[in-house]
Amino acid sequence: MNRKNILLSAILFPAVMAFGQQYGGMWIPTELNEKEMKDLGMKISAKDIFDPSKPSIKDAVVQFNGGCTAEIISPQGLLLTNHHCGYGIIQGHSSVKNDYLSDGFWAKDMNGELANPGVTVDFIADIKEVTGQVLAGTQNLDDKASQAAINANIEKVKAGFKLEDWQKVVIKPVYYGNKYYAYIIETYKDIRLVGAPPSSIGKFGSDTDNWVWPRHTGDFSMFRIYADKNNKPAEYSKDNIPYKPKYFLPVSIKDKQENDFTFVFGFPGRTTEYLPAIAVEKIMTEIDPAMIGVREVALKTLNEKMRTDNETRIKYASKYASVANYWKKWIGEVEGLKKSDAVGKKKVYEQTLIAKNPNIKPTIDQLNQLYTEQAPYALNRSYYSEVMRNAETLSLANQYLNFMQSYEEGKINDQNLSAFKNRLTSTYKDYSGELDAKVTAQLLALYANKTPEQFLPANFSQLKDADKNLDTVENWSKKSVVTGRGMMNGATAISDIDKVFANPAELIKNLKNDPIIQWTAAIKNTYLTKTEGKYAELQSQIDVLQKKFMAQQMETDKDRKFFPDANSTLRVTYGQVKGSNPKDAVYYGYQTHLAGVMEKYIPGDYEFDVPKKLVNIYNTKDYGIYKDKTGDVPVNFTATNHTTGGNSGSPALDANGNLIGLNFDRQWEGTMSDINFDPRFSRNIMVDTKYILFIVDKYADAKWLLKEMKIVK
């Protein structure tokens, strides 16, 4: 396979890129930075985007199943989101006979759409600032009393809203508690699967291309919202009808040009843009490197086995991808923070603020002192959490420890015992005790070597040698319930989990003598005693000061347009279609094409296989109206929109509010945007609507869906 990176000479790219946008921003849609949006090319108004009094674009944007974003693209409630957002739902409908993950699924008509009990979408009917009501009477209270008053005020404010039966109100803080907003939410509960491409399209590139550009992934799936006969939310019923939206998005298949304006509307999860310089420095130099280091050891150990054993490769593929996901993200984050000089810029900004307002200096000095004092505890917290998460044997032991505690406190009933056994069964399904013994041996050695003695259990220094640890862990395993080798009650394998729990009192007795349980308990208890409490105490003090620092920034810097950090509420971000120049003499174009899919094609590969039908379409060049000026079908594109987790599935819209893409990832070199957005490097990655409609039309032959849409040519 020819794996071109589409790297061009630096002479094709200006030495200094000109950017119109000063900052990124995840803007509350009632408080948009409309001037800068229009300066960058937006043709519509802020009222066209969000207006509670009449239909607007916000009426087509929903939070999908509590995590991702989705958008309505037809007058019959047709919903578009990412393939990875619908993956678990598609998987739930799949079987050996109907393998929708491998083969894709396309309903032939509405009668063929598949119900999904428990899946929901949330509309935001309105947003109201309620800061004055929430903070009333808190000015002269200490922190604890103030929070109690805020909690009581929130309940009063919520009770004061007049809601329909199908509505609820949620109140959330922003700017570290300096402001509060109320969100009126309408939840629809009958969401049906309409269509999804095969994983070889929807997850093309899988782990290797994750966070990476150039990208060639058709990461989309389609659902439909159903409602009762009055168009109101209802539980699933065969009598429900397709939801008639107040607004739906026209779908544009016009060609894109560099510097075209674009905005993304969705529910971003979490960002921390206003931290002091010292906090960013600790993340960049201590916290991220610690977490990267743990996952690097785990991945290397897994990879050695997966490369030589096909059964292990298949069993651990999903697990490996999960571990690698944030490992890769954190590496990009560290490099991006360094390259954009995030710490240096923040230090300069802090001095600028102090020059304008000397009262800020004591706040920054106290934050510096607290972060310095917290640093060893924060570092141990990072190592501990990552070791316990990535050494599955320790993670399982921790689950058993939680069970033991709950049992001895009399908190175990049939319901939570069943849930606990189900979690164990799910973990054991893809667990190799022999392989994880190697991972655990390595990570115990790393923890012993990287952790100061004050944070280690007694005698833990004997675990500094990974090779010796392997013998030790294997000896533990022979006597351990955790690994399935020290089973009881006649159980012969992990699959006999019911027999293991047949006599809980006897199980508890055995667990207390289990060497893996004993060592895990020692690690955990030492962490809880020496680290967690002190870390939390200092973090509480930091949070109080961060709230003050945030208020001081906003009061002092009158020239800056502030936006609140993401908190999973509805936001608008904007930018321009752009390629990038992440390294010297390296230029990434803003658009990829179907030809690039074929360049990466490896028949039979779990990441880079291509369906035969798509290969045939490519060979015959049966592109129809979906080719662009190059004669090829565009697949993905990048822009300078400020996105994060939760923006998966968000609509990317053009200057006139037409849907032009579906957000699904970020470019690796700009993943620091959660902490420090830099338009030179930060890029979000989107599926082009041309490719989505091309797959629906030419590959899936689902033309009946196209007839529902308003397609802008």
Secondary structure as GFF3:
##gff-version 3
##sequence-region A 1 713
A	DSSP	three_ten_helix	10	12	.	.	.	ID=ss1
A	DSSP	alpha_helix	34	39	.	.	.	ID=ss2
A	DSSP	alpha_helix	46	49	.	.	.	ID=ss3
A	DSSP	three_ten_helix	57	60	.	.	.	ID=ss4
A	DSSP	beta_strand	61	64	.	.	.	ID=ss5
A	DSSP	beta_strand	68	72	.	.	.	ID=ss6
A	DSSP	beta_strand	78	81	.	.	.	ID=ss7
A	DSSP	alpha_helix	83	93	.	.	.	ID=ss8
A	DSSP	alpha_helix	100	103	.	.	.	ID=ss9
A	DSSP	beta_strand	105	106	.	.	.	ID=ss10
A	DSSP	three_ten_helix	110	112	.	.	.	ID=ss11
A	DSSP	beta_strand	114	115	.	.	.	ID=ss12
A	DSSP	beta_strand	121	129	.	.	.	ID=ss13
A	DSSP	alpha_helix	131	134	.	.	.	ID=ss14
A	DSSP	alpha_helix	143	160	.	.	.	ID=ss15
A	DSSP	beta_strand	167	174	.	.	.	ID=ss16
A	DSSP	three_ten_helix	175	177	.	.	.	ID=ss17
A	DSSP	beta_strand	179	188	.	.	.	ID=ss18
A	DSSP	beta_strand	190	196	.	.	.	ID=ss19
A	DSSP	alpha_helix	199	202	.	.	.	ID=ss20
A	DSSP	beta_strand	221	227	.	.	.	ID=ss21
A	DSSP	beta_strand	241	242	.	.	.	ID=ss22
A	DSSP	beta_strand	251	252	.	.	.	ID=ss23
A	DSSP	beta_strand	261	266	.	.	.	ID=ss24
A	DSSP	alpha_helix	277	282	.	.	.	ID=ss25
A	DSSP	pi_helix	283	287	.	.	.	ID=ss26
A	DSSP	alpha_helix	288	306	.	.	.	ID=ss27
A	DSSP	alpha_helix	310	339	.	.	.	ID=ss28
A	DSSP	alpha_helix	342	356	.	.	.	ID=ss29
A	DSSP	alpha_helix	360	390	.	.	.	ID=ss30
A	DSSP	alpha_helix	392	408	.	.	.	ID=ss31
A	DSSP	alpha_helix	414	429	.	.	.	ID=ss32
A	DSSP	alpha_helix	433	450	.	.	.	ID=ss33
A	DSSP	three_ten_helix	453	455	.	.	.	ID=ss34
A	DSSP	three_ten_helix	460	463	.	.	.	ID=ss35
A	DSSP	alpha_helix	466	478	.	.	.	ID=ss36
A	DSSP	three_ten_helix	494	496	.	.	.	ID=ss37
A	DSSP	alpha_helix	497	500	.	.	.	ID=ss38
A	DSSP	alpha_helix	504	512	.	.	.	ID=ss39
A	DSSP	alpha_helix	515	527	.	.	.	ID=ss40
A	DSSP	pi_helix	528	532	.	.	.	ID=ss41
A	DSSP	alpha_helix	533	556	.	.	.	ID=ss42
A	DSSP	beta_strand	571	576	.	.	.	ID=ss43
A	DSSP	beta_strand	580	583	.	.	.	ID=ss44
A	DSSP	beta_strand	586	588	.	.	.	ID=ss45
A	DSSP	beta_strand	591	593	.	.	.	ID=ss46
A	DSSP	alpha_helix	594	600	.	.	.	ID=ss47
A	DSSP	alpha_helix	612	620	.	.	.	ID=ss48
A	DSSP	three_ten_helix	624	626	.	.	.	ID=ss49
A	DSSP	beta_strand	634	639	.	.	.	ID=ss50
A	DSSP	beta_strand	651	653	.	.	.	ID=ss51
A	DSSP	beta_strand	659	666	.	.	.	ID=ss52
A	DSSP	three_ten_helix	668	674	.	.	.	ID=ss53
A	DSSP	beta_strand	684	688	.	.	.	ID=ss54
A	DSSP	alpha_helix	689	694	.	.	.	ID=ss55
A	DSSP	pi_helix	695	699	.	.	.	ID=ss56
A	DSSP	alpha_helix	703	706	.	.	.	ID=ss57
A	DSSP	beta_strand	711	712	.	.	.	ID=ss58
###
